[in-house]
């Protein structure tokens, strides 16, 4: 198993769960409960500040606003951008329509989101290649990373919804 992106011990735990239970399509809360019952070392519980910070980040990420000039479209009310402070990488949030909004922050935010999309696309391509390798008798999946039509379909669907509601 790979050492990229996950704990080798966690991967072993998942494999052991599959062997012991015979469930090869596990739901991770079930695996975690199974592991706890067997005395596996559990992670350190987060502090109340850490839990609240995680919840606030999620809320900031999901928050959108209605904009008069964009009926039916809801841009994000908060955007994340990376910074290095005292040698530590942090994620800060800003309101793109607020007083601290700058082009530089927005550019960093766009880059952060684009890097996430590229990372997903790379793994998508690797997974397709692996599937095709392991299933040579099946029709191979063809890699298509052009999402232009998908995005336009969604935007047009939103426009149609706006028209119905309006």
N, C-alpha and C positions, 0 to 999 in steps of 0.2 A: 504494500500500500504506500501511497505517497506521503511524504512528510510536509508537503506544501499545504498550508491553510488549515490543517487540523492536527490534533494531538494523536500521535501514534497509539497511545494508551486508549484513547477514545475509539479509534478504529478497531483495536483489539476487542474492546468491550462490546461494540456493535456486532462484530463477527461471532463472539462467544454467545451473545444473546440469540443470534440466528441459529447457531448450532444447537444450543440448549432448548430453545422453544420451538424450533422448526418454522418460525415466522420469518420469511425472507423479505417481507414488505413492512418493516417495522414503523411504528409511530414513535418518535423520539421520547415523548413523555412516558410511554410504556417501557422503553429501554431504560430510562433514568430511574423509574420506580423499581424495575427489576434489579438494576445495579445497586440501588440503595439497600434493598432487601438482602442482598448478598454481601453487604459490607464494603463495597467499593468506596474509595475515598471520595467524598463529596466536595464540590467546590466551596470556597469561602463565600458565605452569605454577604451580599452587598449591604452597605450601610444605607440608612434612610436617605442620606444626601445623594449617594450614587443612584439609588432607585428613582428618586425624584428627578435628578438630572437626566436620566435616561427617558423618563416619561415626558419631561419638558422638551427634550430634543425631538421626540416623536411628535409631540403636539406642534412644535414649531415647523417641522417638516411637512406635516399634513395640513396646516392652516392655509386657507386660500381666502381671497376676497372677491367681492363682486365689483366690477369696474364699469361705470356708465358707458364708456366708449367701446367696451368689449362685451356686449350683452350675451349671456349664456356661457361665456368663457371665464374661468376663475383662476387667475394667476396666483402663484404662491405669495403669501404674505410675508414669508421669511425665507431667506436663502442662506445656505451655509458656505463658508469659505475657510480654507486652512491658513493658519499662521504658525510661526515659530516664536515662542516667547520663553526666554530664559532657557533656551536649548530644548524646549519641550514642544511637540506638535500639538496644537489645539484646534478645535473647530469653533469658530465664532459665527454668530448669526446676525443678519441685518435685514431691515425692511427695505425692499428695493424702491419704495416710494418715500422712504423716511429721510430724515436730515443727515444721517451718516452714510447714505448710499453714494458709492463712487463707481466709476467705470471699472477701476482696478479690482474692487471687491466683486463686482458682477462677473468680470472676466475670470477671476479665480473660481467663483462658484460654477460657472459654465464648464470650466476645465475639469473641476472635480466631478461633476455629473457626467461629462463626456468620458472621462477615464473609467468611471463605473460602467458605462454602456459598452465601452471597448473591452473591458475585462469580461463582461458577460458574453460579448460576441466571440471572444477568443475561446472561452470555455465551451460555448455552444458549438464552435467549429471542432474543437478537440473531441467533444462528446459524440458529435456526428461521425467523425472519422473512426472513433473507437467502436461505435455501434456497427458501422458498416464493416469494419474488420471482423467483428465477432459474429456477424450475421451475413455471411457472404452469399447465401442462397436467397435472401430477401432483396427486394428492390432497394438500392442504396438511397439514403437521404442525400439530397443535393443542397449544398450550402448556398443560402441566399441571404445576404446581409443588407440588401436594399430595402429599407423600411419606409421609403417615401410614400408608396401607395397606402400602406397600413396607417401611417400618420394622417394622410389626407382623408382616408375613409373615416377615421375617428373624428377629425375636425369637421368634416361634412355632416357626420351624424349629429354632432353637437349643434351645428348650424340648423339642421332640420328640427331638432328638439326645441331650439330657440324660436323658430318660426311657428311651431305648433303652440307653444306656450304664449307667444306674443300676440 
